Amino acid sequence: MKLDVRDLIAAPWTPMNADQSVNYDAISEYGKLLLKQGVKNVYINGTTGEGMSLSVEERQKCAEKWIKTGMDIVVTHVGANSIADVKALASHSEKIGCHAIASLPPIFYKPENLDGLVEYFSEISSAAPNTPLLYYHFVAKSGIDFDVIELLEKMKQRVPTFAGIKFTDNNLGQVAQAIDMFGDEMVVGYGKDEQLSAAYMFGVKHSVGSTYSYSGMMWNSMIAAVRRGDLAHANKYQRMQNKMLHTIFANGFNDGVHKRLLKYVWGFDLGPVRCPISEPSDQHWNEIEKQLDAMNYREFAMAKF
Ligand SMILES: CC(=O)N[C@@H]([C@@H](O)[C@H](O)[C@H](O)CO)[C@@H](O)CC(=O)C(=O)O
């Protein structure tokens, strides 16, 4: 099944109130802020969106709100530990008109082999028979590391709605091979912002990223630079983004820190993360802010390139 999507797909955080309940009313404003930056697609309830920390009902209500934001493409992540929850999320996504669904592999009771994973995805597909289904490849989190080329071949043969893969992984050689072998019949998306310019140089047509929520204009400019062969320009933006990411993640990857960047850059307060993700200490956050100020990051992220 084909999915026609290009360029940036933001993986938005889930806005929350001080008590960590979901702030659904903030989603329409969030959508406007993305569109203002030229970001026209979203991948919701994923890792960045804390989807695995939300209930089925919360994820369904978020999807209903995102569908109304006027995005070109809304992809909903439906991965969960219970296939009953996955299928409820998948069928709801189809019912409300989401353009595609994606799923992590099951990460608690893991499939014993690739055939087991393909069977699991056939189950998901049966719950949303008219909606393109993507495989969310994230070995660092899922621990599932089957051969990707064999996985794509078997999914294509046995899962009627299978539409492609989202790589959140550092193996760009495998991304290139997937594009060469399957790029004409399925989407091969990329999800590591730290190597995004290289992925587009390798021929990726779209990508999913958390940083697009606050620096979408810069990333759109980077993609345009790669496509016109201006690799120095693309590299300059990539290096600035990576300097920022290394700054905020100096103490390790943490969405408790990262979720604050939308307020830091655009003044849009998304609220706290939900436990078990931790919030940074005041001292830690103040130190990060000082370093972001020193590199003029806010001006960089808001610039019209
Ligand atoms: C694990 C993770 O958060 N991956 C992000 C990246 O955009 C990531 O935040 C970025 O590269 C910074 O490390 C994306 O791939 C988005 C994503 O896959 C998701 O939120 O589900």
PDBQT file of the ligand as one rigid body, heavy atoms in Angstrom, charges set to zero:
ROOT
HETATM    1  C1  LIG A 401      14.150   8.268  19.847  1.00  0.00    +0.000 C 
HETATM    2  C2  LIG A 401      13.730   9.583  19.307  1.00  0.00    +0.000 C 
HETATM    3  O1  LIG A 401      13.319  10.457  20.040  1.00  0.00    +0.000 OA
HETATM    4  N1  LIG A 401      13.822   9.746  17.989  1.00  0.00    +0.000 N 
HETATM    5  C3  LIG A 401      13.405  10.966  17.369  1.00  0.00    +0.000 C 
HETATM    6  C4  LIG A 401      14.590  11.818  16.979  1.00  0.00    +0.000 C 
HETATM    7  O2  LIG A 401      14.060  13.003  16.386  1.00  0.00    +0.000 OA
HETATM    8  C5  LIG A 401      15.465  12.209  18.187  1.00  0.00    +0.000 C 
HETATM    9  O3  LIG A 401      14.640  12.854  19.156  1.00  0.00    +0.000 OA
HETATM   10  C6  LIG A 401      16.548  13.167  17.724  1.00  0.00    +0.000 C 
HETATM   11  O4  LIG A 401      17.361  12.509  16.775  1.00  0.00    +0.000 OA
HETATM   12  C7  LIG A 401      17.396  13.660  18.888  1.00  0.00    +0.000 C 
HETATM   13  O5  LIG A 401      18.168  12.593  19.424  1.00  0.00    +0.000 OA
HETATM   14  C8  LIG A 401      12.600  10.684  16.109  1.00  0.00    +0.000 C 
HETATM   15  O6  LIG A 401      13.099   9.557  15.453  1.00  0.00    +0.000 OA
HETATM   16  C9  LIG A 401      11.164  10.681  16.390  1.00  0.00    +0.000 C 
HETATM   17  C10 LIG A 401      10.606   9.343  16.707  1.00  0.00    +0.000 C 
HETATM   18  O7  LIG A 401      10.973   8.362  16.182  1.00  0.00    +0.000 OA
HETATM   19  C11 LIG A 401       9.541   9.288  17.685  1.00  0.00    +0.000 C 
HETATM   20  O8  LIG A 401       9.357  10.274  18.401  1.00  0.00    +0.000 OA
HETATM   21  O9  LIG A 401       8.876   8.251  17.750  1.00  0.00    +0.000 OA
ENDROOT
TORSDOF 0
